Every structure is written in C-alpha cells, then in structure tokens.
Amino acid sequence: MSHSPIVNSSNYAPVSISTFSSRKMNKLTEAEITYLYQMGMDISNSLAHN
C-alpha cells in the first residue's frame, strides 16, 4: 500500500466518518449499535466526572 507522505488528517477524518456513516449506518447490527451507544455513555460519564 502506497500513501502520499503528506496527509491532512483533520481534513481526511470527517470525510472518512461521513462516508462510513452513509454506507454503514443502515446496516449496523444491534450489537454494533449497543456497543457504540455504550461507548458514547462511557465518554459522557468520564467527561462529567472530570
């Protein structure tokens, strides 16, 4: 795999996320939804306690 040595990750990441969302969001399994929800709750809890 060859990649350009210069990658602007701050510009690249949102594109990747939106592409992932549009292709996968309607295909998520219940387990994946549960995992993502739990991960979000963990982040919210850790932020609330800091």
C-alpha positions, 0 to 999 in steps of 0.5 A: 500500500502506497500513501502520499507522505503528506496527509491532512488528517483533520481534513481526511477524518470527517470525510472518512466518518461521513462516508462510513456513516452513509454506507454503514449506518443502515446496516449496523447490527444491534450489537454494533449499535449497543456497543457504540451507544455504550461507548458514547455513555462511557465518554459522557460519564468520564467527561462529567466526572472530570 
